[in-house]
Every structure is written in C-alpha cells, then in structure tokens.
C-alpha cells in the first residue's frame, strides 16, 4: 500500500462546486454544502469525501444583518 501525502487530502470548501457562500459583515465566509447541508468556514482546510473542484470563482452573498 502506497503512503499518501497528507497535505493533498485537505481541501477548502471555497474551492468546491457543491457550496453556496455567505458572509455577514467582515466575518469569515461560510460555505453551505449542497450535499450534506452542513455549514463550514469556507477557507478552513478540512477533509471531505464529497469535494469536487470548481472551475469558477465563488459567488459570495453578503449580508448586513443577522435576521
């Protein structure tokens, strides 16, 4: 069995085609996953079995209130 490079297994939701991206005020961008309906900090590195790279720049919806 070959040893995998651990760093290649980490991805960012902001680079995935399954996310919708939101930002409130100057807070970090949040990604809402279309597959598992989970919210994550979009630029945090994480492991995800559903990650598929997006060829497009992410569209971020900006909010100026929490309601």
N, CA, C and O of each residue as an XYZ file, in Angstrom:
268
protein
N       0.843     -1.179      0.000
C       0.000      0.000      0.000
C       0.891      1.247      0.000
O       1.812      1.352      0.810
N       0.622      2.177     -0.894
C       1.418      3.396     -1.008
C       1.043      4.378      0.097
O      -0.109      4.438      0.527
N       2.021      5.138      0.544
C       1.789      6.170      1.553
C       1.319      7.432      0.835
O       1.964      7.902     -0.102
N       0.181      7.977      1.291
C      -0.365      9.182      0.675
C       0.250     10.431      1.293
O       0.667     10.429      2.452
N       0.298     11.480      0.510
C       0.738     12.772      1.015
C      -0.433     13.385      1.777
O      -1.451     13.732      1.176
N      -0.296     13.521      3.085
C      -1.380     14.016      3.938
C      -1.865     15.390      3.491
O      -3.072     15.633      3.500
N      -0.985     16.284      3.105
C      -1.365     17.648      2.734
C      -2.324     17.666      1.539
O      -3.169     18.557      1.458
N      -2.219     16.719      0.618
C      -3.115     16.692     -0.541
C      -4.531     16.306     -0.167
O      -5.449     16.569     -0.945
N      -4.752     15.696      0.984
C      -6.078     15.263      1.388
C      -6.913     16.404      1.954
O      -8.130     16.267      2.086
N      -6.280     17.532      2.293
C      -7.006     18.652      2.851
C      -7.500     19.563      1.735
O      -6.765     19.856      0.792
N      -8.740     20.006      1.846
C      -9.365     20.861      0.837
C     -10.008     22.061      1.531
O     -10.092     22.109      2.758
N     -10.458     23.023      0.735
C     -11.187     24.180      1.238
C     -12.541     24.226      0.543
O     -12.631     24.093     -0.677
N     -13.585     24.415      1.332
C     -14.939     24.471      0.774
C     -15.092     25.578     -0.273
O     -15.872     25.434     -1.215
N     -14.356     26.673     -0.117
C     -14.449     27.796     -1.055
C     -14.052     27.380     -2.470
O     -14.410     28.061     -3.430
N     -13.330     26.292     -2.614
C     -12.875     25.802     -3.921
C     -13.756     24.672     -4.475
O     -13.435     24.089     -5.510
N     -14.869     24.360     -3.785
C     -15.722     23.230     -4.166
C     -16.967     23.690     -4.920
O     -17.519     24.754     -4.638
N     -17.396     22.886     -5.869
C     -18.570     23.244     -6.663
C     -19.889     22.955     -5.938
O     -20.949     23.328     -6.442
N     -19.854     22.311     -4.787
C     -21.073     21.967     -4.062
C     -21.483     23.003     -3.027
O     -22.444     22.783     -2.290
N     -20.783     24.121     -2.954
C     -21.060     25.088     -1.901
C     -21.794     26.327     -2.358
O     -21.707     26.744     -3.513
N     -22.529     26.907     -1.408
C     -23.104     28.246     -1.548
C     -22.415     29.066     -0.471
O     -22.255     28.602      0.658
N     -22.006     30.282     -0.813
C     -21.132     31.034      0.067
C     -21.809     32.305      0.564
O     -22.430     33.045     -0.199
N     -21.670     32.536      1.884
C     -22.313     33.673      2.533
C     -21.320     34.349      3.466
O     -20.425     33.711      4.018
N     -21.503     35.673      3.630
C     -20.653     36.405      4.555
C     -21.476     37.488      5.237
O     -22.177     38.262      4.585
N     -21.377     37.526      6.566
C     -22.032     38.556      7.349
C     -20.981     39.539      7.816
O     -19.991     39.154      8.439
N     -21.195     40.814      7.515
C     -20.283     41.889      7.893
C     -18.858     41.553      7.444
O     -18.654     41.218      6.277
N     -17.886     41.632      8.323
C     -16.489     41.335      7.982
C     -16.059     39.968      8.512
O     -14.863     39.696      8.613
N     -17.004     39.120      8.847
C     -16.713     37.782      9.369
C     -16.210     36.873      8.245
O     -16.348     37.210      7.070
N     -15.628     35.724      8.598
C     -15.179     34.784      7.554
C     -16.350     34.309      6.687
O     -17.501     34.303      7.125
N     -16.041     33.920      5.479
C     -17.045     33.391      4.552
C     -17.462     32.000      5.042
O     -16.628     31.187      5.441
N     -18.760     31.754      5.002
C     -19.327     30.472      5.413
C     -19.801     29.742      4.164
O     -20.402     30.342      3.273
N     -19.525     28.439      4.106
C     -19.977     27.612      2.982
C     -21.112     26.715      3.447
O     -21.003     26.049      4.477
N     -22.194     26.698      2.692
C     -23.297     25.774      2.939
C     -23.212     24.699      1.867
O     -23.344     24.985      0.677
N     -22.989     23.454      2.298
C     -22.801     22.346      1.366
C     -24.145     21.865      0.820
O     -25.073     21.609      1.587
N     -24.248     21.745     -0.501
C     -25.459     21.235     -1.146
C     -25.667     19.749     -0.877
O     -26.799     19.271     -0.944
N     -24.616     19.017     -0.577
C     -24.723     17.573     -0.403
C     -25.150     17.186      1.008
O     -26.118     16.446      1.182
N     -24.434     17.683      2.018
C     -24.765     17.263      3.384
C     -25.432     18.357      4.211
O     -25.647     18.160      5.407
N     -25.765     19.502      3.618
C     -26.478     20.603      4.266
C     -25.773     21.056      5.541
O     -26.426     21.384      6.532
N     -24.448     21.074      5.514
C     -23.628     21.442      6.654
C     -22.958     22.780      6.364
O     -22.641     23.084      5.214
N     -22.742     23.579      7.411
C     -22.039     24.855      7.258
C     -20.628     24.737      7.813
O     -20.411     24.184      8.892
N     -19.678     25.267      7.057
C     -18.271     25.263      7.450
C     -17.663     26.619      7.103
O     -18.165     27.326      6.229
N     -16.579     26.978      7.793
C     -15.805     28.154      7.397
C     -15.180     27.809      6.043
O     -14.440     26.833      5.925
N     -15.479     28.604      5.042
C     -15.157     28.256      3.659
C     -13.667     28.125      3.363
O     -13.283     27.346      2.491
N     -12.825     28.867      4.067
C     -11.397     28.825      3.759
C     -10.599     27.948      4.717
O      -9.375     27.876      4.608
N     -11.270     27.282      5.650
C     -10.575     26.370      6.561
C     -10.214     25.091      5.812
O     -10.986     24.606      4.985
N      -9.032     24.552      6.108
C      -8.630     23.290      5.480
C      -9.288     22.139      6.230
O      -9.277     22.096      7.461
N      -9.859     21.212      5.476
C     -10.537     20.071      6.068
C     -10.492     18.893      5.113
O     -10.091     19.036      3.958
N     -10.898     17.749      5.586
C     -11.013     16.568      4.732
C     -12.484     16.404      4.365
O     -13.360     16.557      5.216
N     -12.753     16.095      3.102
C     -14.135     15.942      2.651
C     -14.188     14.937      1.504
O     -13.513     15.103      0.488
N     -14.986     13.907      1.676
C     -15.084     12.891      0.625
C     -15.948     13.348     -0.554
O     -15.934     12.710     -1.606
N     -16.702     14.447     -0.392
C     -17.569     14.929     -1.470
C     -16.955     16.075     -2.255
O     -17.597     16.597     -3.167
N     -15.744     16.480     -1.936
C     -15.116     17.626     -2.601
C     -14.951     17.380     -4.095
O     -14.460     16.335     -4.522
N     -15.376     18.374     -4.881
C     -15.137     18.393     -6.324
C     -14.726     19.824     -6.665
O     -15.462     20.771     -6.390
N     -13.573     19.968     -7.252
C     -13.050     21.297     -7.550
C     -13.952     22.054     -8.516
O     -14.491     21.486     -9.465
N     -14.101     23.336     -8.254
C     -14.884     24.209     -9.113
C     -13.941     24.977    -10.030
O     -12.873     25.412     -9.599
N     -14.325     25.142    -11.274
C     -13.507     25.883    -12.232
C     -13.840     27.378    -12.198
O     -13.127     28.186    -12.793
N     -14.914     27.743    -11.506
C     -15.376     29.135    -11.478
C     -14.990     29.815    -10.172
O     -14.753     29.158     -9.158
N     -14.932     31.145    -10.215
C     -14.722     31.918     -8.994
C     -15.997     31.817     -8.145
O     -17.100     31.872     -8.688
N     -15.860     31.672     -6.829
C     -17.056     31.552     -5.989
C     -17.847     32.862     -5.931
O     -17.265     33.947     -5.911
N     -19.167     32.751     -5.904
C     -20.036     33.892     -5.738
C     -20.415     33.949     -4.265
O     -20.994     33.001     -3.735
N     -20.091     35.056     -3.603
C     -20.330     35.192     -2.181
C     -21.484     36.174     -1.958
O     -21.426     37.323     -2.395
N     -22.520     35.711     -1.282
C     -23.668     36.559     -0.946
C     -23.353     37.278      0.366
O     -23.027     36.641      1.368
N     -23.451     38.612      0.352
C     -23.096     39.416      1.524
C     -24.357     39.871      2.250
O     -25.342     40.255      1.620
N     -24.317     39.824      3.588
C     -25.443     40.224      4.423
C     -24.993     41.327      5.377
O     -23.851     41.338      5.837
N     -25.909     42.256      5.669
C     -25.578     43.329      6.618
C     -26.431     43.260      7.877
O     -26.488     44.221      8.644
N     -27.101     42.114      8.095
C     -27.820     41.858      9.352
C     -27.935     40.346      9.532
O     -27.792     39.576      8.583
N     -28.199     39.941     10.779
C     -28.298     38.529     11.081
C     -29.722     37.994     10.987
O     -29.943     36.813     11.254
N     -30.675     38.807     10.623
C     -32.063     38.329     10.556
C     -32.422     37.750      9.215
O     -33.555     37.310      9.016
